[in-house]
Amino acid sequence: MTEPKHQLTTGSVARNKRAWHDYEIVEKVEAGLQLVGTEVKSLRNKQCDLEGAFARIQDGECWLMGCKIAPYAQGGYVNHDPLRKRKLLLHRSQIKKIRTKLEQRGFTLIPLSVYFNSRGLAKVELGLAHGKRKYDKRRQLHEQQVRRDMNRGFNRK
């Protein structure tokens, strides 16, 4: 039996760690990502940055903005614009549900991670989130520190 010429990359490409610190994630949604060829190759090389990225609904479609996918090194003249807006592939009912939450309750839509699923398709995990206040962030950091200290104490015995 012969091996395939190239393996599909699965797993996480990029995570937005800052999102968990700055926002309280209320609900998660998985969306497909419409890409051009050189963007897929750059993502397979894990050349993606989600810092400052956000999603927006315009004209009944969902768009990912501010996500930087580095140009592919061997792309030549057919390379993509690293900061272009990318269409998110969602069902119309999902877009409608997200839009009502964004309009009514002051939520924001942020990308949490970019990854390839088991079939090799690029996906984005979006989070409907509320912004955290400064004192909420401080309290969360304090609780994490207390948990770490307790675990250290248990591990020593």
C-alpha positions as CSV (number, residue, x, y, z in Angstrom):
1,M,0.0,0.0,0.0
2,T,1.4,3.4,-1.0
3,E,1.6,6.4,1.2
4,P,-0.2,9.6,0.2
5,K,2.1,12.3,-1.3
6,H,1.2,14.8,1.4
7,Q,-0.6,14.6,4.7
8,L,-3.5,16.9,5.6
9,T,-2.7,19.1,8.5
10,T,-5.3,19.0,11.3
11,G,-5.4,20.8,14.5
12,S,-5.0,24.4,15.7
13,V,-3.2,27.0,13.6
14,A,-3.7,30.1,15.8
15,R,-5.4,30.9,19.1
16,N,-6.5,34.3,20.4
17,K,-5.3,34.1,24.0
18,R,-6.0,37.7,24.6
19,A,-9.7,37.2,23.9
20,W,-10.1,35.0,27.0
21,H,-8.5,37.8,29.1
22,D,-10.4,40.8,27.7
23,Y,-13.8,39.2,27.1
24,E,-16.3,37.0,28.8
25,I,-17.3,34.4,26.2
26,V,-21.0,33.6,26.3
27,E,-21.5,31.4,23.2
28,K,-19.2,29.8,20.6
29,V,-20.0,29.3,16.9
30,E,-18.0,27.4,14.3
31,A,-17.7,28.9,10.8
32,G,-16.0,28.0,7.6
33,L,-13.4,30.3,6.2
34,Q,-13.3,31.3,2.5
35,L,-9.6,31.5,1.4
36,V,-7.5,31.7,-1.7
37,G,-4.8,29.2,-2.4
38,T,-1.8,31.0,-0.9
39,E,-3.7,31.7,2.3
40,V,-4.3,28.0,2.8
41,K,-0.6,27.2,2.3
42,S,0.3,29.9,4.8
43,L,-2.2,28.6,7.3
44,R,-0.8,25.1,7.0
45,N,2.6,26.6,7.9
46,K,0.9,28.2,11.0
47,Q,1.5,31.8,9.7
48,C,-1.6,33.4,11.2
49,D,-2.2,36.1,13.8
50,L,-5.6,36.8,15.4
51,E,-4.6,39.7,17.6
52,G,-6.9,42.6,16.9
53,A,-9.2,40.5,14.7
54,F,-13.0,40.7,14.9
55,A,-16.0,39.6,12.9
56,R,-18.8,41.8,11.5
57,I,-22.1,41.2,9.8
58,Q,-22.5,43.3,6.6
59,D,-25.3,43.0,4.0
60,G,-26.4,39.6,5.4
61,E,-22.9,38.1,5.3
62,C,-20.4,37.5,8.0
63,W,-16.8,38.8,7.5
64,L,-13.6,38.3,9.4
65,M,-11.5,41.5,9.6
66,G,-8.1,42.3,11.0
67,C,-6.9,38.7,10.8
68,K,-3.3,38.6,9.5
69,I,-2.3,35.6,7.4
70,A,1.3,36.1,6.3
71,P,2.1,36.0,2.5
72,Y,3.2,32.6,1.3
73,A,7.0,32.5,0.9
74,Q,6.9,30.8,-2.5
75,G,3.7,32.6,-3.7
76,G,5.4,35.1,-6.1
77,Y,3.1,37.5,-7.9
78,V,-0.1,35.6,-7.0
79,N,0.2,36.2,-3.2
80,H,-2.7,37.5,-1.2
81,D,-3.1,40.7,0.8
82,P,-2.3,39.7,4.4
83,L,-5.0,41.9,6.0
84,R,-7.9,41.5,3.5
85,K,-11.3,40.8,4.9
86,R,-12.4,37.2,4.6
87,K,-15.9,35.8,4.2
88,L,-17.1,33.5,7.0
89,L,-19.3,30.6,5.8
90,L,-22.4,30.4,8.0
91,H,-26.0,29.3,7.4
92,R,-28.4,32.2,7.0
93,S,-30.2,31.1,10.2
94,Q,-26.9,31.3,12.2
95,I,-26.2,34.8,10.8
96,K,-29.7,35.9,11.8
97,K,-29.3,34.6,15.3
98,I,-25.9,36.2,15.8
99,R,-27.2,39.5,14.3
100,T,-30.1,39.7,16.8
101,K,-27.7,39.1,19.8
102,L,-25.2,41.7,18.5
103,E,-27.9,44.3,18.1
104,Q,-29.9,43.8,21.3
105,R,-27.5,42.9,24.1
106,G,-24.2,44.7,23.3
107,F,-22.2,41.6,22.4
108,T,-19.2,41.6,20.1
109,L,-18.1,38.8,17.8
110,I,-14.4,37.8,18.1
111,P,-12.4,34.9,16.6
112,L,-11.1,32.5,19.3
113,S,-9.1,30.1,17.1
114,V,-8.3,29.1,13.5
115,Y,-7.9,25.4,12.8
116,F,-8.2,22.6,10.2
117,N,-10.9,20.0,10.9
118,S,-10.5,16.3,10.2
119,R,-11.5,16.7,6.6
120,G,-8.8,19.4,6.0
121,L,-11.1,22.4,5.9
122,A,-10.1,25.7,7.5
123,K,-12.5,26.7,10.3
124,V,-12.8,29.6,12.7
125,E,-14.2,29.4,16.2
126,L,-16.1,32.6,16.9
127,G,-17.2,33.7,20.3
128,L,-20.1,36.0,21.2
129,A,-18.6,38.0,24.0
130,H,-19.1,40.8,26.5
131,G,-16.1,43.0,27.3
132,K,-14.7,42.5,30.8
133,R,-14.2,45.4,33.2
134,K,-10.8,46.0,34.8
135,Y,-11.8,44.7,38.2
136,D,-13.2,41.5,36.6
137,K,-9.8,40.9,35.0
138,R,-8.0,41.5,38.3
139,R,-10.3,39.1,40.2
140,Q,-9.8,36.4,37.6
141,L,-6.0,36.7,37.8
142,H,-6.2,36.6,41.6
143,E,-8.3,33.4,41.5
144,Q,-5.8,31.8,39.1
145,Q,-2.9,32.6,41.4
146,V,-4.7,31.1,44.4
147,R,-5.4,27.9,42.4
148,R,-1.8,27.7,41.4
149,D,-0.6,28.2,45.0
150,M,-3.0,25.5,46.3
151,N,-1.8,23.0,43.6
152,R,1.8,23.7,44.5
153,G,1.0,23.0,48.2
154,F,-0.6,19.7,47.4
155,N,2.2,18.6,45.1
156,R,4.9,19.2,47.7
157,K,3.3,16.7,50.2
